[in-house]
Amino acid sequence: MACHSRSNSVPIRSHYFVLKLEEELNKLRAYAGSSSLTYEIMLDAMKAVGDVYECINDVLCMSSNQNCLSQSQQRRWIDQELEESIKLLDICSTSRENLDAMKCYIQNQESAIRRGESKGTRSSVKDLSNLVKKACKDVKKHNSRKNESLDGGSLACASVIMEARELTFSLLQSVFSSFTEQTIEQNCSKWSLASKLLYKRSAAYKREKMDHVLDLASLLSNVEGMDSGLECLFRHLIQCRVSLLNLCTL
């Protein structure tokens, strides 16, 4: 990157951070460009976002970049990134709250099926459907604003950071949109059918009941995986925010 190649004194280790960031960013680009996200891909994508921001923090801490980005003419860009970091932190916090609520409803759903409570089952299906839609809507409403212009000295480093942010906004929206579709279409319809079968005490009902319990366990595992990915991303975003704040004191 231009910001690093300008000095021959930059340690080899510093170049590793830049190359690592480019490698992780390429993964993020691939996930963001995917037309179909399975649960497995969603979880991998969440991990990739966290890895990107871990690399960004390493790059921000490089002395060559600190010299470039701590210049007074870059203060507007730093202020912008600090503002945008708040948006991403808000998305993480809100999304985790929604996922926690989903966990609760999934567990209630499982208990209702085991007890054979039709009313509780139908209610939980509707509540879960509303929750996943809300999670998707909450992510969509956080829009990244237009980037400030930068001078050539720090453009290479800063442009990568801005691209990572834009990809993160886009990917989180895609992940929650896919999660919404798959959760509602693949699971809620099944559980609604199960609630109708609760009045029947046949062998078919018992098999159906066990299948739905297993579906719930799988969904709960996926929700927990997404929550874990968001928790990791939240930590790395905090670290990046601290690094940006430190640039203001240089």
C-alpha positions as a printed Julia matrix, in Angstrom:
250×3 Matrix{Float64}:
   0.0     0.0    0.0
   1.19    3.54  -0.75
   1.15    4.55   2.87
   3.68    1.83   3.73
   5.91    1.75   0.64
   6.95    5.38   1.08
   9.49    4.46   3.72
  12.17    1.78   3.41
  12.47    1.64   7.17
   9.07   -0.01   7.67
   9.68   -3.41   9.31
   8.87   -6.57   7.4
   6.44   -7.48  10.16
   4.43   -4.35   9.3
   4.03   -5.47   5.72
   2.63   -8.76   7.01
  -0.23   -6.9    8.68
  -1.11   -5.18   5.41
  -0.98   -8.4    3.4
  -3.04  -10.18   6.04
  -5.68   -7.44   5.93
  -5.89   -7.72   2.13
  -6.27  -11.49   2.42
  -9.08  -11.22   4.97
 -10.74   -8.43   3.02
 -10.82  -10.63  -0.08
 -12.76  -13.22   1.93
 -15.21  -10.54   2.99
 -15.67   -9.4   -0.61
 -16.47  -12.98  -1.63
 -19.08  -13.38   1.12
 -20.63  -10.0    0.33
 -20.92  -10.99  -3.32
 -22.53  -14.35  -2.6
 -26.07  -14.73  -3.92
 -26.96  -17.49  -1.47
 -26.04  -17.67   2.19
 -26.57  -20.93   4.06
 -26.39  -21.02   7.84
 -22.84  -22.37   7.6
 -21.76  -19.6    5.24
 -23.43  -17.01   7.48
 -21.39  -18.16  10.47
 -18.18  -18.18   8.42
 -19.01  -14.67   7.17
 -19.51  -13.41  10.71
 -16.08  -14.77  11.65
 -14.55  -13.17   8.56
 -15.86   -9.73   9.58
 -14.27  -10.09  13.01
 -10.97  -11.2   11.44
 -10.97   -8.14   9.14
 -11.35   -5.74  12.04
  -8.68   -7.53  14.02
  -6.34   -6.92  11.07
  -7.51   -3.3   10.75
  -6.53   -2.68  14.35
  -3.07   -4.11  13.68
  -2.7    -1.82  10.65
  -3.9     1.22  12.61
  -1.23    0.54  15.22
   1.58    0.53  12.65
   3.87    3.52  13.17
   3.88    4.44   9.46
   0.09    4.64   9.37
  -0.07    6.49  12.65
   2.21    9.13  11.17
   0.0     9.45   8.09
  -3.37    9.42   9.82
  -2.46   11.6   12.8
  -1.84   14.63  10.55
  -4.25   17.47  11.21
  -5.78   17.34   7.71
  -6.94   13.78   8.41
  -8.87   14.72  11.55
 -12.15   15.0    9.64
 -11.71   11.45   8.37
 -10.89   10.15  11.85
 -13.97   11.89  13.25
 -16.06   10.3   10.51
 -14.71    6.84  11.24
 -15.35    7.31  14.94
 -18.94    8.24  14.14
 -19.36    5.24  11.83
 -17.84    2.93  14.43
 -20.67    3.93  16.77
 -23.18    2.82  14.11
 -21.49   -0.58  13.79
 -21.35   -0.97  17.56
 -25.06   -0.1   17.73
 -25.81   -2.73  15.08
 -23.89   -5.34  17.04
 -25.63   -4.47  20.3
 -29.12   -4.34  18.79
 -28.57   -7.53  16.81
 -27.34   -9.37  19.89
 -30.42   -8.23  21.82
 -32.6    -9.58  19.02
 -30.67  -12.86  18.96
 -31.05  -13.21  22.74
 -34.8   -12.77  22.34
 -34.77  -15.41  19.56
 -32.97  -17.85  21.86
 -35.66  -17.36  24.48
 -38.5   -17.97  22.02
 -36.78  -20.99  20.5
 -36.39  -22.52  23.95
 -40.03  -21.75  24.75
 -41.0   -23.31  21.44
 -39.11  -26.47  22.26
 -40.73  -26.69  25.69
 -44.21  -26.15  24.2
 -43.7   -28.94  21.66
 -42.43  -31.33  24.31
 -45.43  -30.56  26.51
 -47.87  -30.78  23.59
 -49.17  -27.24  24.05
 -50.69  -26.15  20.73
 -51.5   -22.57  21.77
 -47.99  -21.9   23.03
 -46.49  -23.35  19.87
 -48.49  -21.15  17.5
 -47.77  -18.08  19.62
 -44.03  -18.72  19.67
 -43.94  -19.26  15.9
 -45.51  -15.83  15.35
 -43.23  -14.17  17.9
 -40.1   -15.7   16.4
 -41.18  -14.62  12.91
 -41.61  -11.05  14.15
 -38.23  -11.13  15.89
 -36.21  -12.23  12.88
 -37.96   -9.61  10.74
 -37.14   -6.96  13.35
 -33.49   -8.04  13.41
 -33.27   -7.59   9.65
 -35.04   -4.22   9.78
 -32.76   -2.94  12.55
 -29.67   -3.69  10.45
 -31.14   -2.08   7.31
 -31.87    1.23   9.0
 -28.18    1.81   9.77
 -26.86    3.35   6.56
 -23.25    4.37   6.09
 -22.91    7.98   5.06
 -20.75    9.28   2.21
 -16.99    9.16   2.86
 -14.98   12.33   3.3
 -12.24   13.04   0.77
  -8.67   12.2    1.78
  -5.29   13.42   0.63
  -2.96   11.1   -1.29
  -0.68   10.48   1.67
  -3.14    8.35   3.62
  -5.59    7.37   0.89
  -4.36    3.78   0.44
  -4.62    2.88   4.12
  -7.85    4.77   4.81
  -9.64    3.56   1.68
  -9.19   -0.06   2.79
 -10.67    0.75   6.19
 -13.64    2.5    4.57
 -14.21   -0.4    2.18
 -14.16   -2.84   5.09
 -16.8    -0.76   6.86
 -19.04   -0.6    3.81
 -18.69   -4.35   3.23
 -19.52   -4.97   6.87
 -22.74   -2.94   6.67
 -23.71   -4.77   3.47
 -22.78   -8.22   4.74
 -24.61   -7.87   8.04
 -27.72   -6.84   6.15
 -27.38   -9.82   3.79
 -26.78  -12.22   6.66
 -29.86  -11.12   8.58
 -31.98  -11.04   5.42
 -30.96  -14.63   4.61
 -31.43  -15.65   8.21
 -34.92  -14.17   8.17
 -35.91  -15.99   4.99
 -34.5   -19.35   6.0
 -35.85  -19.21   9.54
 -39.37  -18.28   8.51
 -39.67  -20.33   5.33
 -37.84  -23.47   6.42
 -38.84  -23.7   10.07
 -41.88  -21.66  11.05
 -44.11  -23.4    8.51
 -43.03  -26.76   9.9
 -43.76  -25.71  13.45
 -47.19  -24.41  12.49
 -47.91  -27.85  11.03
 -46.65  -29.45  14.21
 -49.05  -27.39  16.3
 -51.96  -28.75  14.24
 -50.76  -32.29  14.8
 -50.73  -31.85  18.55
 -54.33  -32.98  18.68
 -53.35  -36.3   17.17
 -51.58  -38.94  19.23
 -50.36  -41.07  16.35
 -46.93  -42.51  15.69
 -46.59  -40.02  12.81
 -47.15  -37.17  15.25
 -44.45  -38.48  17.59
 -41.95  -38.66  14.74
 -42.94  -35.17  13.61
 -42.57  -33.89  17.13
 -39.04  -35.28  17.46
 -38.04  -33.86  14.06
 -39.13  -30.38  15.11
 -37.29  -30.64  18.41
 -34.13  -31.46  16.45
 -34.81  -28.56  14.06
 -35.08  -26.24  17.04
 -31.83  -27.49  18.52
 -30.09  -26.85  15.18
 -31.58  -23.37  14.88
 -30.6   -22.53  18.44
 -27.03  -23.58  17.66
 -27.01  -21.29  14.6
 -28.37  -18.36  16.58
 -25.72  -18.9   19.25
 -23.06  -19.06  16.54
 -24.19  -15.74  15.09
 -24.25  -14.21  18.55
 -20.7   -15.42  19.16
 -19.59  -13.87  15.87
 -21.19  -10.55  16.77
 -19.57  -10.61  20.22
 -16.16  -11.12  18.6
 -16.82   -8.33  16.09
 -17.93   -6.01  18.92
 -14.62   -6.54  20.75
 -12.56   -5.83  17.63
 -14.62   -2.72  16.85
 -13.93   -1.42  20.35
 -10.2    -2.02  19.85
 -10.28   -0.17  16.51
 -12.19    2.71  18.08
  -9.54    2.99  20.82
  -6.8     3.01  18.18
  -8.59    5.79  16.25
  -8.99    7.8   19.45
  -5.29    7.38  20.14
  -4.53    8.95  16.74
  -6.22   12.12  17.98
  -3.67   12.41  20.78
  -0.54   11.97  18.63
